[in-house]
Amino acid sequence: YRVATERTMFAMPETKIGLFPDVGGTWWIPRLKLYSQWTSGLVGGVGNYLALTGNRLSAEDLIYAGIATHYVKSENLDDLKSALAESTTRSSADDPNSDCVASVLMSFHDHNVDTKSSFLSQNRADIDYAFDGKDTMEEIIDALESMGEDSQFGQSTLNTLNQMSPTSLKVTLEGLKRGATVSSVGEALQMEYRMSQAFMREGSDFYEGIRAALVDKDGKPKWSPASLDEVTDDIVQSHFEPLGDKELDLNAIGSAKL
């Protein structure tokens, strides 16, 4: 369960610092699929949009997308904690296998949360049009440009993507596509470890992104390569190469199944 309040702000801005949405992002983001507003079935435009743009989400957005499961006003958090503790103690004594959390959370959940006014809801058609089912960043850019100069969503999103590391954008999109096909979160984490080690190479955009955001704080990273056209398939593929004896071995870390 994931609880949001009116103070919650959520984002994955890694492409802005020359990295990618990690810690399992390649596992859950491709699985963030919502029922389409303009075609039958589920579509995954929202996940790709969030991972590539790093757009900030409010609590309303999080409930809309299913990233948060419950909305509780911050003034009620102390009471929620007490209720959870009491329920857990009582449930453990009666039935250690019962889910005592769900009913407590639902009793505190504010059903008046307005998801229809959220940014994601208001822009779903454009998000899905530009980001769902696209195999390349170039296809996404083309879709956004096709919306025309009068499209506030299209123009603002293009402006955002132009600020991101081109390498990060292409590697992130590839990671999401691969993550959609893996069979476990452990497999996704192993892939992400390979990606992270590639981003640690000398001269990587990650160093430049951190410099511009946290060290010099000039907000003017000099990406290399500087454009999507210059990020070749070989560069992208190099972020997914096996690491040999440096491979992440989750079995050696512990007994937890991932």
C-alpha positions as CSV (number, residue, x, y, z in Angstrom):
1,Y,0.0,0.0,0.0
2,R,1.2,3.5,-0.8
3,V,-0.4,6.5,1.0
4,A,-0.4,10.0,-0.4
5,T,-1.4,13.3,1.3
6,E,-2.1,16.8,0.1
7,R,1.6,17.5,0.7
8,T,2.9,14.6,-1.5
9,M,5.1,15.4,-4.5
10,F,6.5,12.6,-6.6
11,A,8.9,12.6,-9.5
12,M,11.6,10.6,-11.1
13,P,13.9,13.3,-12.6
14,E,16.9,11.1,-13.3
15,T,17.1,11.9,-17.0
16,K,17.8,15.5,-16.0
17,I,21.0,14.4,-14.2
18,G,22.2,12.0,-16.9
19,L,20.9,8.8,-15.2
20,F,17.8,6.7,-15.5
21,P,14.9,5.8,-13.2
22,D,16.5,3.0,-11.2
23,V,15.7,1.0,-8.0
24,G,13.2,-1.1,-9.8
25,G,11.9,1.6,-12.1
26,T,12.4,-0.6,-15.2
27,W,10.1,-3.2,-13.5
28,W,7.1,-1.2,-12.3
29,I,7.0,1.7,-14.8
30,P,6.4,-0.4,-17.9
31,R,3.6,-2.1,-15.9
32,L,1.9,1.2,-15.1
33,K,-0.9,0.8,-17.7
34,L,-4.2,2.5,-17.6
35,Y,-7.4,1.9,-19.6
36,S,-7.2,4.0,-22.8
37,Q,-9.5,6.9,-23.3
38,W,-9.4,6.6,-27.1
39,T,-8.9,2.9,-27.9
40,S,-9.7,-0.5,-26.4
41,G,-7.5,-2.0,-23.7
42,L,-4.6,-0.8,-21.6
43,V,-2.0,1.6,-22.7
44,G,1.4,2.6,-21.2
45,G,1.9,6.2,-22.2
46,V,1.8,7.5,-18.7
47,G,4.8,5.4,-17.5
48,N,7.0,6.4,-20.4
49,Y,6.0,10.0,-20.0
50,L,6.9,10.1,-16.3
51,A,10.2,8.2,-16.8
52,L,11.4,10.4,-19.6
53,T,10.2,13.9,-18.5
54,G,10.6,13.5,-14.8
55,N,7.3,15.5,-14.4
56,R,6.3,16.1,-10.8
57,L,3.0,14.5,-9.7
58,S,0.6,15.7,-7.0
59,A,-1.4,13.3,-4.8
60,E,-4.3,13.5,-7.3
61,D,-2.0,12.4,-10.1
62,L,-0.7,9.5,-8.0
63,I,-4.1,8.2,-7.1
64,Y,-5.2,8.6,-10.7
65,A,-2.2,6.6,-12.0
66,G,-2.4,3.9,-9.3
67,I,1.1,4.8,-8.0
68,A,-0.6,5.7,-4.6
69,T,-3.3,3.4,-3.4
70,H,-4.9,5.7,-0.7
71,Y,-5.2,9.4,0.0
72,V,-5.2,10.6,3.6
73,K,-5.1,14.2,4.8
74,S,-1.9,14.9,6.6
75,E,-3.8,16.0,9.7
76,N,-5.1,12.4,10.1
77,L,-1.7,10.7,9.8
78,D,-1.1,10.3,13.5
79,D,-4.5,8.7,14.0
80,L,-3.8,6.5,11.0
81,K,-0.6,5.3,12.6
82,S,-2.3,4.6,15.9
83,A,-5.1,2.7,14.1
84,L,-2.6,0.6,12.1
85,A,-0.6,-0.3,15.2
86,E,-3.7,-1.3,17.2
87,S,-5.1,-3.3,14.3
88,T,-1.8,-5.1,13.7
89,T,-1.5,-6.1,17.3
90,R,-5.0,-7.3,17.5
91,S,-4.8,-9.1,14.2
92,S,-1.5,-10.8,15.0
93,A,-3.1,-12.3,18.1
94,D,-6.3,-13.5,16.3
95,D,-5.0,-14.5,12.8
96,P,-1.4,-13.8,11.9
97,N,-2.2,-14.3,8.2
98,S,-5.0,-11.8,7.9
99,D,-4.6,-8.5,6.1
100,C,-5.6,-6.0,8.8
101,V,-4.1,-3.0,6.9
102,A,-6.5,-2.7,4.0
103,S,-9.6,-2.0,6.0
104,V,-7.9,0.5,8.2
105,L,-6.5,2.4,5.2
106,M,-9.8,2.4,3.5
107,S,-11.5,3.9,6.6
108,F,-9.1,6.8,6.4
109,H,-9.1,7.2,2.7
110,D,-10.6,10.4,1.4
111,H,-13.0,9.4,-1.4
112,N,-13.4,13.1,-2.3
113,V,-9.9,13.3,-3.9
114,D,-10.4,14.9,-7.3
115,T,-8.5,12.7,-9.8
116,K,-10.4,14.1,-12.8
117,S,-8.7,17.5,-12.3
118,S,-5.2,16.0,-12.1
119,F,-2.6,16.9,-14.7
120,L,-2.4,13.3,-15.9
121,S,-6.2,13.0,-16.3
122,Q,-6.4,16.4,-18.1
123,N,-3.6,15.4,-20.5
124,R,-4.2,11.7,-20.9
125,A,-5.1,11.8,-24.6
126,D,-1.9,13.7,-25.5
127,I,0.3,11.6,-23.2
128,D,-0.9,8.4,-24.8
129,Y,-0.7,9.8,-28.3
130,A,2.9,10.8,-27.9
131,F,4.3,8.2,-25.5
132,D,2.4,4.9,-25.8
133,G,3.9,2.2,-27.9
134,K,6.8,4.3,-29.3
135,D,10.0,2.3,-30.0
136,T,12.3,5.3,-30.3
137,M,12.8,8.8,-28.9
138,E,12.6,10.1,-32.4
139,E,9.1,8.7,-32.7
140,I,8.1,10.4,-29.5
141,I,9.6,13.8,-30.6
142,D,7.8,13.5,-34.0
143,A,4.5,12.8,-32.2
144,L,4.9,15.9,-30.0
145,E,5.9,18.1,-32.9
146,S,2.9,16.9,-34.9
147,M,0.6,18.4,-32.2
148,G,1.6,21.8,-33.5
149,E,2.8,25.0,-32.0
150,D,-0.6,25.7,-30.5
151,S,-0.4,22.6,-28.3
152,Q,0.7,23.7,-24.8
153,F,1.3,20.1,-23.8
154,G,3.3,19.3,-26.9
155,Q,5.5,22.4,-26.7
156,S,6.1,22.3,-23.0
157,T,7.0,18.6,-23.2
158,L,9.4,19.2,-26.1
159,N,11.1,21.9,-24.0
160,T,11.4,19.5,-21.1
161,L,12.9,16.7,-23.1
162,N,15.4,19.1,-24.8
163,Q,16.8,19.8,-21.3
164,M,17.5,16.1,-20.6
165,S,20.5,14.0,-21.4
166,P,20.0,12.6,-24.9
167,T,21.9,9.4,-23.8
168,S,19.7,9.1,-20.7
169,L,16.5,9.4,-22.7
170,K,17.5,6.7,-25.2
171,V,18.9,4.3,-22.6
172,T,15.8,4.9,-20.3
173,L,13.4,4.1,-23.1
174,E,15.3,1.0,-24.0
175,G,15.4,0.0,-20.4
176,L,11.7,0.3,-20.1
177,K,11.1,-1.8,-23.2
178,R,13.4,-4.5,-21.8
179,G,12.0,-4.2,-18.3
180,A,8.5,-4.9,-19.7
181,T,9.7,-8.4,-20.8
182,V,11.6,-9.6,-17.8
183,S,10.1,-12.2,-15.6
184,S,10.9,-10.8,-12.1
185,V,12.0,-7.6,-10.3
186,G,15.3,-9.4,-9.6
187,E,16.0,-9.7,-13.3
188,A,15.1,-6.0,-13.7
189,L,17.5,-5.0,-10.9
190,Q,20.3,-7.0,-12.5
191,M,19.7,-5.1,-15.7
192,E,19.7,-1.8,-13.9
193,Y,23.0,-2.6,-12.2
194,R,24.5,-3.1,-15.7
195,M,23.0,0.2,-16.7
196,S,24.3,2.0,-13.6
197,Q,27.8,0.7,-14.1
198,A,27.8,2.1,-17.7
199,F,26.7,5.5,-16.3
200,M,29.6,5.4,-13.9
201,R,32.2,5.5,-16.7
202,E,34.5,8.4,-16.9
203,G,33.0,11.1,-19.1
204,S,29.5,9.9,-18.6
205,D,26.6,12.4,-18.6
206,F,25.9,11.5,-15.0
207,Y,29.0,13.4,-13.8
208,E,28.0,16.4,-15.8
209,G,24.4,16.2,-14.6
210,I,25.4,16.1,-11.0
211,R,27.8,19.0,-11.6
212,A,25.2,21.2,-13.1
213,A,22.5,20.3,-10.6
214,L,24.3,19.9,-7.3
215,V,27.9,21.1,-7.5
216,D,28.1,24.3,-9.5
217,K,24.3,24.6,-9.6
218,D,24.4,26.5,-12.9
219,G,21.6,24.3,-14.4
220,K,23.5,24.2,-17.7
221,P,24.8,20.7,-18.3
222,K,26.9,20.1,-21.4
223,W,25.7,16.7,-22.6
224,S,27.9,14.5,-24.6
225,P,26.6,13.4,-27.1
226,A,24.7,16.7,-27.3
227,S,21.7,15.5,-29.4
228,L,19.6,12.4,-29.9
229,D,20.9,11.9,-33.4
230,E,24.4,11.4,-32.0
231,V,23.4,8.7,-29.6
232,T,23.9,5.6,-31.6
233,D,22.4,2.2,-31.1
234,D,25.9,1.0,-30.1
235,I,26.1,3.6,-27.3
236,V,22.7,2.5,-26.0
237,Q,23.5,-1.2,-26.2
238,S,26.7,-0.7,-24.3
239,H,24.6,0.1,-21.2
240,F,23.2,-3.4,-21.2
241,E,26.3,-5.5,-21.7
242,P,26.9,-8.3,-19.2
243,L,29.5,-7.5,-16.5
244,G,31.2,-10.9,-16.2
245,D,32.4,-11.6,-12.7
246,K,31.2,-8.1,-11.7
247,E,27.6,-9.1,-12.4
248,L,25.0,-8.4,-9.7
249,D,24.3,-11.7,-8.0
250,L,21.1,-11.4,-5.9
251,N,21.4,-15.0,-4.7
252,A,24.7,-14.2,-3.0
253,I,23.2,-11.2,-1.2
254,G,20.5,-13.1,0.7
255,S,17.7,-15.6,0.5
256,A,14.9,-13.1,-0.4
257,K,13.2,-14.0,-3.7
258,L,13.0,-11.1,-6.1
